[in-house]
């Protein structure tokens, strides 16, 4: 392919890309929801990265050999482990009361990570 053909080929590709861009811009501008999503996608985020130290909480309970095959006993052990973990992280749980019209609920959030 000589230089003239390469230029012609590149011009055709540029024309096609411009046409595609115009079509996308028309679609985005036609629908306000699409415009909002486009703006959110292209807005720069001010993100600060820091190193976090995560704490690991671990509980363990042994299953006796004679109870090894019982699913009910394993479920009991799991509930006990959940209780122990809740005791370990109870100071890190943040509670928030949320009003939703006629009902109220309490939302609990836990973030366990230290700087």
Secondary structure as UniProt FT lines:
FT   HELIX           3..30
FT   HELIX           32..42
FT   HELIX           65..67
FT   TURN            68..69
FT   HELIX           71..89
FT   HELIX           90..92
FT   STRAND          93..100
FT   TURN            101..102
FT   STRAND          103..110
//
